[in-house]
Amino acid sequence: MSTRTAEFVAARVDDQRGVAEALDALRRAGVPRDRIEVLTSVPMPEPVLGGPMRHTRLLRYTFTGLVVGLLVGGFFSIGTVFLYPLLVGGQPYVAPPALIIIYELTMFCIVVFTVAGFVRETRFVDRRPYWEGVTRGETYVVVDVPPDLVATRIRSALQARGADVVEPEEEIP
């Protein structure tokens, strides 16, 4: 098994038209869409980006937190009444404050599972180089070079469309 270091090609583009042209050039060069990332501080519409945004599994983590929170809250507020019955005349088995306990534990589990999901989705993926220009409002198109393509082919395709190919400012750890 050979270990291949990640090779990236990045280009600075001017506006939405530049992003669309760069993505079109990369598509024509044979670069798969999942290897292309657009770094910008401004949200762009899906048609400019060449299709829908990349989906994450974060909603699954949040929904799991909801279910676990309801179960834990139900156990602590309703389950303990049946585990340790203390019947007082005229009082219901489950009092209205049980809903507050269920709500609070549900919200707590949703937050914990969402944060854990966010960390898992973002922390354990391949790290890409960082460009300071993104914080200044510049837009970059970053390509993780596929094994079957040559980086010079990608660079020339981007330069043919007027993109300014740049080098990473920071090494990948």
C-alpha positions as MATLAB code, in Angstrom:
seq = 'MSTRTAEFVAARVDDQRGVAEALDALRRAGVPRDRIEVLTSVPMPEPVLGGPMRHTRLLRYTFTGLVVGLLVGGFFSIGTVFLYPLLVGGQPYVAPPALIIIYELTMFCIVVFTVAGFVRETRFVDRRPYWEGVTRGETYVVVDVPPDLVATRIRSALQARGADVVEPEEEIP';
ca = [
       0.000    0.000    0.000;
       1.468    3.328   -0.987;
       0.841    6.433    1.014;
       0.047    9.378   -1.187;
       0.318   12.868    0.195;
      -2.618   15.108   -0.517;
      -2.015   17.361   -3.474;
      -4.168   20.415   -3.957;
      -4.526   22.954   -6.722;
      -6.159   26.249   -5.798;
      -7.167   29.217   -7.888;
      -8.404   32.655   -6.921;
     -11.483   33.702   -8.898;
     -13.156   37.087   -9.089;
     -16.894   36.639   -8.705;
     -19.757   34.207   -9.222;
     -19.105   34.139  -12.952;
     -15.476   33.193  -12.271;
     -16.578   30.378   -9.962;
     -19.006   29.048  -12.579;
     -16.343   29.191  -15.307;
     -13.737   27.498  -13.111;
     -16.146   24.711  -12.169;
     -17.052   24.251  -15.832;
     -13.364   24.023  -16.781;
     -12.732   21.458  -14.050;
     -15.733   19.400  -15.129;
     -14.431   19.392  -18.703;
     -10.984   18.354  -17.424;
     -12.557   15.293  -15.798;
     -12.382   16.288  -12.139;
     -15.192   14.701  -10.092;
     -17.446   17.193   -8.270;
     -16.713   15.689   -4.845;
     -13.036   16.639   -5.241;
     -13.822   20.345   -5.737;
     -14.444   22.815   -2.948;
     -15.324   26.497   -3.205;
     -13.987   28.620   -0.348;
     -15.743   31.948    0.036;
     -16.983   34.241    2.764;
     -20.116   35.018    0.745;
     -22.909   32.465    0.281;
     -23.424   31.459   -3.334;
     -26.530   29.982   -4.963;
     -26.529   26.308   -5.912;
     -26.679   26.921   -9.705;
     -23.369   28.820   -9.510;
     -21.751   25.951   -7.629;
     -22.838   23.435  -10.242;
     -25.358   21.513   -8.195;
     -26.612   20.993   -4.692;
     -24.384   21.554   -1.691;
     -22.619   18.628   -0.082;
     -24.869   16.975    2.467;
     -23.683   15.980    5.920;
     -25.012   13.539    8.480;
     -25.382   16.246   11.118;
     -29.177   16.019   11.070;
     -28.936   12.323   11.989;
     -26.895   13.187   15.073;
     -29.428   15.833   16.081;
     -32.354   13.448   15.606;
     -30.528   10.767   17.617;
     -30.048   13.323   20.402;
     -33.776   14.056   20.291;
     -34.723   10.394   20.679;
     -32.127    9.720   23.384;
     -33.139   12.895   25.230;
     -36.817   11.931   25.200;
     -35.971    8.453   26.489;
     -33.639    9.717   29.220;
     -36.051   12.472   30.228;
     -38.936   10.017   30.298;
     -36.939    7.617   32.426;
     -35.865   10.207   34.984;
     -39.241   11.918   35.270;
     -41.758    9.135   34.722;
     -39.749    5.945   35.155;
     -38.519    6.762   38.640;
     -42.117    7.245   39.813;
     -42.818    3.627   38.938;
     -39.474    2.362   40.246;
     -39.871    4.101   43.611;
     -43.593    4.672   44.143;
     -44.452    7.259   46.768;
     -48.182    7.692   46.536;
     -49.623   10.740   48.194;
     -53.403   11.087   48.367;
     -54.898   13.061   45.496;
     -51.613   13.575   43.632;
     -51.096   12.262   40.095;
     -48.481    9.653   39.336;
     -46.750   12.018   36.949;
     -46.789   15.677   37.941;
     -46.643   18.572   35.419;
     -43.020   19.433   36.318;
     -42.105   16.116   34.667;
     -42.612   17.838   31.310;
     -39.987   20.419   32.256;
     -37.512   17.667   33.122;
     -38.227   15.866   29.850;
     -37.833   19.112   27.888;
     -34.555   20.077   29.560;
     -32.966   16.650   29.161;
     -34.129   16.478   25.546;
     -32.568   19.852   24.754;
     -29.386   18.863   26.580;
     -29.041   15.635   24.584;
     -29.803   17.423   21.304;
     -27.009   19.926   21.973;
     -24.509   17.279   23.083;
     -25.224   14.979   20.121;
     -25.144   17.869   17.639;
     -21.780   19.096   18.918;
     -20.409   15.542   18.900;
     -21.697   15.078   15.344;
     -20.186   18.381   14.223;
     -16.811   17.429   15.695;
     -16.964   14.001   14.082;
     -18.016   15.380   10.683;
     -15.368   18.099   10.567;
     -12.449   16.894   12.670;
     -11.743   13.527   11.132;
     -11.792   14.523    7.461;
      -8.797   15.356    5.318;
      -7.467   18.779    6.180;
      -7.090   21.161    3.292;
      -4.680   24.069    3.092;
      -5.924   27.448    4.257;
      -5.872   30.746    2.399;
      -6.009   34.037    4.330;
      -7.746   35.694    1.404;
     -11.018   33.970    2.292;
     -11.318   36.156    5.389;
     -10.696   39.232    3.223;
     -13.575   38.343    0.904;
     -11.669   36.570   -1.870;
     -13.048   33.407   -3.448;
     -10.981   30.279   -4.099;
     -11.670   27.053   -5.943;
      -9.682   24.203   -4.372;
      -9.217   20.863   -6.097;
      -8.021   17.701   -4.394;
      -6.116   16.216   -7.321;
      -7.514   12.768   -8.193;
      -4.966    9.963   -8.626;
      -5.811    9.578  -12.316;
      -5.207   13.261  -13.194;
      -2.095   15.403  -13.338;
      -2.014   18.664  -11.387;
      -0.612   20.584  -14.360;
      -3.670   19.672  -16.423;
      -5.928   21.102  -13.720;
      -3.780   24.234  -13.412;
      -3.866   24.849  -17.146;
      -7.642   24.326  -17.287;
      -8.127   26.899  -14.532;
      -5.707   29.395  -16.049;
      -7.421   29.073  -19.437;
     -10.605   30.372  -17.797;
      -8.850   33.361  -16.233;
      -8.376   31.988  -12.726;
      -5.233   32.944  -10.810;
      -3.581   29.707   -9.564;
      -2.065   30.154   -6.081;
       0.009   28.075   -3.697;
      -1.125   27.165   -0.157;
      -0.052   29.607    2.549;
       0.149   26.950    5.232;
       1.421   23.379    5.172;
      -0.918   20.503    5.902;
       0.010   18.994    9.273;
];
